[in-house]
Each structure stands twice: as structure tokens, then as C-alpha cells.
Amino acid sequence: MAEVRAEMVANVWKVVVSEGDTVDEGDTLVILESMKMEIPVVAEDPGVVSKLAVAEGDVVQEGDLIAVIDG
């Protein structure tokens, strides 16, 4: 199990995956927006998205949970 966490304060601009989706290492999970820049958040390990903790329009703080990936 791998937890994907926010690395900065940002808005969740787009959610690319859904719970139950299979992802590979490097796949984009969500796209964050901060200071007019789009920052993709990618899976560091392959697996299945077992929990998606954000929705489009949410604001995340550094360290907030974005998703859990079960390998």
C-alpha cells in the first residue's frame, strides 16, 4: 500500500483517476494548480487506487492525503 500525499498547498484542478482504477508507475492521478502552474501528481508504484481522498475544487495542504494505491 502506498499513500500519495500533496507536496504543496494547491487547488485540485482535475482528478484523472477513480477508485478501482489500475495505475502504472508514473501515471497521473490528479493535477494540482498553484500560482497558475499545473502540477501533475503521479503514482510512484503500480497498483489499484483503493481510496481517492480529493475531488476537483478541493484545496490541499502540504502532507494531505490524495490517494492510496494498493499494490
C-alpha positions in Angstrom: 0.0 0.0 0.0 1.3 3.4 -1.0 -0.1 6.7 0.2 0.2 9.6 -2.2 0.4 13.0 -0.4 0.4 16.6 -1.5 3.8 18.2 -1.7 2.5 21.8 -1.6 -0.6 23.9 -0.9 -2.6 23.8 -4.1 -6.1 23.6 -5.6 -7.2 20.2 -7.1 -7.7 21.3 -10.7 -8.5 17.9 -12.2 -9.0 14.3 -11.0 -7.8 11.9 -13.6 -8.4 8.5 -11.9 -11.3 6.9 -10.0 -11.3 4.4 -7.1 -10.8 1.0 -8.5 -8.7 2.1 -11.4 -5.4 0.2 -12.1 -2.4 2.5 -12.5 1.2 2.1 -13.5 4.2 3.8 -12.1 4.3 7.3 -13.5 0.6 7.5 -14.3 -1.1 10.9 -13.4 -3.6 10.6 -10.6 -4.6 14.3 -10.2 -3.5 17.7 -11.5 -2.9 20.4 -8.9 -2.9 24.1 -9.7 -0.8 26.6 -7.8 0.1 30.1 -8.9 -1.2 29.5 -12.4 1.0 26.4 -12.8 -0.4 22.9 -13.3 1.4 20.2 -11.3 0.7 16.5 -12.1 0.7 14.1 -9.1 1.8 10.7 -10.3 1.7 7.2 -9.0 5.1 6.1 -7.6 4.1 2.4 -7.6 1.8 0.3 -9.8 -1.4 -0.9 -8.3 -5.1 -0.2 -7.8 -6.5 3.1 -6.5 -8.2 1.9 -3.3 -9.0 5.4 -2.0 -9.3 8.8 -3.6 -9.3 11.4 -0.9 -9.8 14.6 -3.0 -12.3 16.0 -5.5 -12.0 18.7 -8.1 -12.1 22.1 -6.5 -10.6 20.9 -3.2 -7.7 22.8 -1.6 -4.9 20.5 -0.3 -2.3 21.4 2.2 1.3 20.1 2.2 1.1 16.5 3.5 -2.6 16.0 2.9 -3.6 12.5 1.6 -4.5 12.5 -2.1 -4.9 8.8 -2.8 -4.0 5.3 -1.6 -2.7 2.7 -4.1 -2.7 -1.0 -3.2 0.0 -3.0 -5.0 
